Amino acid sequence: MVKKMTIQYNHQSENHTRRSILRNTGFGLGAVACHSLLGEKTTSGETPTRSADLPNFPPKVKRVIFLCMAGGPSHLETFDEKPELAKQDGLAMPASYTAGQPIAQLQGKELKCQGPLTKFGRYGESGQVISDFLPYHQRMADDLCVIRSMVTEQINHDPAHTFLNTGTAISGRPSMGSWVTYGLGSESKELPGFVVLTSVGGRNPQPIASRQWSSGFLPSLYQGVEFNGSGPPVNYVTPPNGVTDSRQRKLIDTIGELNRRRYATTQDPEIETRIATYEMAFRMQKSVPQLADFSDEPQHVLDLYGAKPGDGSYASNCLLARRLAERGVRFIQLYHRGWDHHGGLKQYMKVCCGLTDQPTWALIQDLKQRKMLDETLIVWGGEFGRTPMYQGKGGAGRDHHIKGFSMWIAGGGVKGGYSHGATDELGYHAVEDVVHVRDLHATMLHLLGIDHQRFTHPYQGLDMRLTGVEPAKVIDSILT
C-alpha cells in the first residue's frame, strides 16, 4: 500500500516529479521490475512482485506452458464429434446458423456442410471424446479438461493471435506472458521469465510477429524472449572469440555504472531495465548453452518425445519447455505453425497431428513423472476453430471460425477427464457454458493465485488489466 505523502515545495528544493517521489520513497518502478525478473530479494527481505499483495491467494500452479496450434485447428476433427453434421454432409448449410455471422474467405459463397473427416471414440475412464487423428491424446484422456465452447472476437489470424495473447485486438498491449511475469516475477536468475519457442509443419504456416510476446506498456523487462530451435539458442549471446568472462564482466560493470549515473539524472525506469538486461545476458552466456545441450537426456527421454536435438521441431521444443520449467521459467509459449487448413484438411491434419500429438503427450507424462504436472498449467489450442462448412482448395477444407471451437487445459488445479461446454449439433455456435478468451485468461490468472479484477497497471489514465473492462469470469466448474 502506498502511504499518503505531503511534499513541501520551495524555490530551493528539488522539483518533485512523480519519478522523484517514487525514487525517494523506495518504490522506483525500474527497481521493482529489475528485482522481480531476477527473483532477488528487496532490502526488506521480501520477494518483490508487482504489488505487495500478489499472489492474492494461494496459487495452484507456479508456471504456464501454452501450446499454441497457430492457424486454428479444426475442433470438428479433434474433440467435437458431430453426428448430425456427418448426416448433412454436402447439403446446404442452414441459413439460420450463418445469417449475419462473420465469415472469412467463404463470405458470399455457397455454403455447404462438411462432415467430419475422421472417426471419434471415447477414451479413458472418463470417456473423453477424441478423434483418430490424435492417438496419443487418447492415451491421456483422463488428464485433459476439454473446453468445447470457446469463443473469440477476431476472425483473421494476426488479430486473432493478438486477441488470444493480449485480450484485445489493439496492437501494443502486453501479452499474457508479460502480464504473468510482471505480476509474479521469475523463479530463475539465469533465464528470462518468459520464453517463446516456434516450430513449423503443415499447410500455409502463418507468420507470427514478435509483438505477440511484447510487454506493451509494461516495462520492457517483461517481454518474451524467443529462443531459436536450431543454431545458437539466442542470437548474439555467445561472446566473440577472444573475449573472456573477466573482460566481459568488466565491460558490463562499466556500462552499468554509466547507466546508473544516467538514471540518477533522469529517473527513467527503462535505464534500470537496460542494466538488468545486460546482467541477464551475461548470465545467459553460461545458462543457455547448458539448457540447449540435450546430451544429459537419456535416450529413452528423447524417444519419449520423438526429439532430435537441434532440429527445431515441436518435439524438441516440448523437451526444451520441460527443461525451462525445471529451471524456474514462469511462462513458456510454444507456437506450431501449420494449422491453417482451408484445403487438404485430411492430409494436413495427419501432418500437424503427426508432428505434435506424441510430443504433447510426452510433455505431460514427463512432467507427471517428475512430480511437476501438479504445479504446471498446460494450455492447448489455436486462435480460433474451423467452420462446419466446406471450403475446397486442394481437397476438402474449412474456413476460419470464431463462434465455437475447442481447447484443452491440464495440470494443477484442473479437473482431468472432464468436458466443459458444447456447441450446437452442427458445431457452429457455442451454446452451453460458453467460454470467452477473457474467461480463459481469468482462469489462468486465478490458478496462479491472481485475482484478474485486481491485477492492474496504470496507463493513459486507466487501470489496465489483461481481462479488460468487458465481463470476464473464472471457470469455476473445471477447477478442483
N, C-alpha and C positions, 0 to 999 in steps of 0.2 A: 504494500500500500504506500502511495506517495503522500507524505505529510504536507499539510498546508504550510506555505512559506511566505513570510513578509520580507521584502527586499527594500532597503533604504537606498535611495538614489541621491547622489550629489555630484557636482561637476568634477570632483577629483576622483570619484570612484570609477571602477571598470563599468563599461556598458554591459548590462546583464541581458544577454540574449537567452533564448531557450537552451541553446547549446551550452552556454556558460553555467546556467542553473544545473543542468544535468551533470556537467563536469564537476562543479563544486560540491554537489550532493552525492557524488559517487555513483550516479546512475547513467554514465556515458553509454549510449546505445551501442557504439562500436565495441566498447569493452565487454559489455554483456554478450554481444554476438560472438566476439573472439573467444571468450571463455567457454561459451555454450558449445561451440563447434568442437573445441579441443577436449571437452569433457573435463576441464580442470576445475579446481576449487577457487571460489572467490575468497577475498580476505576474511569474510565472515565464516569460511569453512563449509559453506553450503554449495552443492552443485547447482549452478545457475540454470534457469530456464527463461522463457520469455517473460514470465512474471512469477512472483513468489508462490502463487497458488497452483502451479502446474506440477504434476498432474492434479486435476480437480478431485479425483477419487482413485482408488487402487486400480491400476491397469490390469487387463487380462493378458496383453501381449507387449513385447518390447520393441518389435520391429514389424515392417511390412515388406513382403515381396510381391510386387504387382506384375503379373504375367499378361502383357497386352498383346492380343492377337490382332495386329494392325491391319485394317482393311475391312473388318467386320465379318466374323464367322457366321454362317447360317445356323440359327437356332433350330431350323427345321430339318437339319441333317446332323444335329449333335444331341440336344437334350429335350426337344419339344416335339413329341410324336403327335401327328395329326391324321387319324384315320379318315376323317371327313375330307380333308384336303386330298388325300390319295384317291378317294372316290370321285372327286370333281376334277381330277387331272385332265387338262385340255379344254375344260369348259370355261365359259366366260366368268370372270371374277364378278361376283355380285356388286352392283354399284353402291349398294347400301354400306359396304365396307369402305370403299375408296372415295366416295363423293366428298369433295372439299378437303381431302387429305393431302399433305405434302408428299410428292413423289419426285425422285431424282431423274434418272435417264428415261424412265418409262412414261414421263409426262406426255399426255396427248396421244399415246399409242393404245392399240387394242390390248386389253388386259385379260390374260388367261391364267387359270390356276396351274401351278406347277406342283405336282405331287412330290412327296419325299423321294430322294434318290438312293435310299438305303433302308435297311430294316432296323428296328429297335427291339430291345429286350429289357427285362427287369433284372437287376443285379444287386448282390449283397443281401444281407438280412433285411435291409430297408426296402428292397425292391425298387431302387432308383432306376429311372428310365434313361438309358444311354444308347446311342446308336452304334452300329457296327463299324463306323469309321474310327471309333475310339476304344479299342480293345483294352488298352492299359487303364483308361479311365474306368472301365467296367470292373477292373480288379480293385479299385479304391473307392467304389461307390459309397461305402459306409463312412468314408472320410469327408465326403463332399456335401456342402449345403448348396443346392442348385436353386438359383433365383430365376424363375421362368416368366417374370412380369416386369422386366426392366423397361424403362422409357428414357429417352433423351430428347434434346431440342434442336439439334443441328443435323442436317441430312447429307452434308458433304464432308469428305474425310478430314481436311485440316481444321475447319471449325468444330467438327465433332470431337476430334482429339483434344482441341483446346478446351472444349466444354468438359470432357471427361477428366482432364488434368487439373483444370482451374475452377470449375463450377460456373464458368461464364464463357461466352463466345468472344468476349472482348480481349484482344491480344494485349499482352503486357502485364497480366495479372500473375500472381505467384502460383506455381504448380503445387499439387498436394504434397509432393515430397519435400518441397521447400517449406511449406507450412508446418509439416511434422517435425522437421529438424529445427526449424525456428522455435517451435514450442518446447521440444524435449531435448534438443542438442543431440550429441552422438556419444556412444559408449567407446568409440575408437579415438585414440590420439594420433594414430598413424595413417588413417584413411579418411576421406571425406564422409560426411554423414549421409549423403545422398548420391548414389551411383547409378548410372544408366548403362545398359548393355543392349546392343541391337544385333539382329541376325536377319537373313533374307532367304526366302524359298517359297515358291508358289507362283500364283498368277498376278501380274501387274503390281509389283511391290511399290506402294505409295511412299513418297519421301516423308521422313519425319524431321521436322525442323527443331533445332536445338532450343528454340524458345518454348518448346513443350516441357522442358525441365528448368525453365527460367525461375529466378527468385522474384521477378516482377518488382513491386515496390518494397519488398523486404530487403534487408541488407544482402548484397551480392554474395556474401559468405555462404548463403544457404542455397545457392543454385546447384543443380545436379551436375555431376562430373561424368562425362561419357568416357568409358573405357573401350579401347579397341579390342576386337575379337581375335585379331592376328597382328603380328609385329609387336612393336613396343606397346604395352597396355595403355599408357598415357603419353600423348605427344609431348616432347620437349622436357620430360622429367629426367631422362638419363643425362648425366653430366658429360660435357665434351671430353674428348681424350686429353689427358694431361692435367685435368682439374681434379685435385684431391679433395677429400672430405674437409680437411682443415682449411684449405683455401676457399672452398665453397662456404664453410661456416663463417669465415672472416668476412667474406663479401656480404652475406646475408645480415650479419651483425651490423656492418657499416650502413647498408641500405636501411635497416630497421631504425638505426639511430637518426638518420636523416629524416625518415618518415615521422618518427616521434617528435622531432623538433618542429616539423611542419604541422603536425597535429596540435601541438601546444599553441600554435598561432591561429589555426583555422577551426579547430574542433570538428573537423569533417569526419564522421564515422567511417566513411569509405577508406580513409587512410589506415585506420586500425584493421579494417578488412584486408587491405593490401599487406599489412605486416603479417597478419595471421596466414594469408595465402602463401607468402614466401616461406614461412616456417613449416606449413603443411607440405609444401612442395619438397622441401629439404628432407623431411621425414619419409615422404613417399618414394624418394630415390632408393631407399632400402626396402620399404614395406611392399611396394607394388611388384617388383620382380619376384619376391618371395611368394606373394599372393598368386601370381600368374604361373608359377612353376608347379606343374602337376606331378612332378617326379616323386613327391612324397605320398601320392594317392595310390593305394593298391590297385592292381589290375581289375579286381572284381568290382571296385567302385567305378572305374572308368567304363567297364562293361555294363554296369547297372544303368548308367546314363546313356550309353552309346556314344561317349565323348572321345574325340581325338584332339588332344591338346593343340591349341594354336590354329584350329581350322575355322574359327569364327562362327561356329554353328550354335543353334539354340541349345543343343545338348551340352556343349562346353560352357555356354553361358549359365545354364542351370547349375552346373557343378561350381562355377565361379560364384554364383549367387549364394550357394551354401557356404563357401569359404569366406565370402564377405560377411555373411550373417554371423559366422563364428568369431569374426574379428570385431564385431560390435557396430557394423554399419546399420544405421537406423532405417533407411528406406532404399530398397533395391528395386529398380524397374527394368524389366526385360521387354523389348519390343521384338516381335517376329513379324516381318513384313512379307505379305504374300496372300492375304485372305480376301482380296477384292475380286470375288468370283461372279462377274457379270456373265461369263460364259465358261464352258468347260468345267462346270461345277463338280461333277463326279470325279473327273481326272484330278483337279487341283485340290479337292478335299482330301483325296488319298495322299497327295504330295504334302500338304500342310500338316495333316494329322500324322503322317509318317515321320515328319521331322520333329513334331512337338509332343506327341502323345506319350511315348516312353519316357523322355526326359522329365516331363511334368510329374508323372507317376514316381520316377526315381527320386526327384527332389523331395517329395512328400515322404517317401519311405526312408530316405537318408536322414531327413530332419527328425523323423519319428524315432529311428534307431539311436540317434544322438541325444534324445530327450530334449529336442529343440522345437518340435512342432507345436507344443502347448504354449510356447512363448512367442510364436510367429503367426502372423496373419498372412495367408496366401489369397490373392485375388486373381481370377482368370476371366478374361473376356475382351471384347473389342469395343470400338467406339460406337457401334450400332449393330443391328442384325441385318437380315436379308428378307426381301418381300416373298409372300406366298405366290406372287405372280411370276410367270415365265419371262425370262429375257434370254435371247439367243445370240451368242457370239462365240462360234466355235463349239457348239454344244449347249445344252440347257444351262442357264444361269439364273441369277437372282439379282435384283437391284438393291440399293441401299434402303434400310427400313429403320424407323425410329419409334414406332408406336407399340412395339412389343418384341422383346428378344431375351436371350438367356445369358447369364453369367454365373459363376460359382465362387464361393469362398470356403476356406478351410483353415483349421488351426485353432489356436487358443480362443476360448470363449464362444465358439461357434458350434451349433448342433451338426454333427456329422450324420450322413444318411438321411438328410431332411430336404424336402422340396417346399419351396415357398412360391406362392402366386401361380397364375395361369393366364394364358392368352385364350382368345375365342377359338371356336372349332376349326377355323382356317389359319390360325396363328398370326392374325393381323394385329388385333388390339389386345393390349394387356387389360384384363377385365377383373382380375381377382388379386387383392393385396398388392396393388401397383407399387413399384419401387422406382423412384426417380434417381438420377445420378447423384443429386444432392443428398438423398437419403443414404446412399452408399457411402458418401463422404462422412456424413454424420455418424454412421455406424462404425466406420473405420476409426474415427477420432475417439468415439466412445470406448472402443476396445483398447485404445492406447491411454485411456484414463483422462480424456479431454472432453469437456462439455462444449460442443460446437457453437452454442449460442453465446458463450462467454469468451471464446477464443477469438480475439480481435486484434487488429493493428490499425492505428490512426493513419488515414491517407486522404488527402484532399478534403479535409473537414468531416470525414465519415469514419466510423468504426467498421473497417472492412473485415470480412471473415470468409473462409473457404466456402461455406454453405450459403453465402449471400443473404439477401433480405427476403427472398421467397420462402414459404414454409418448407422446412426440412425436418425429418424425424428419424430417430434411431429405430431400426427394425427389431423391436424387442423380441418378436416371436422366434427369431432364428438364433437367439443368444442362449447360452447355458446358464 
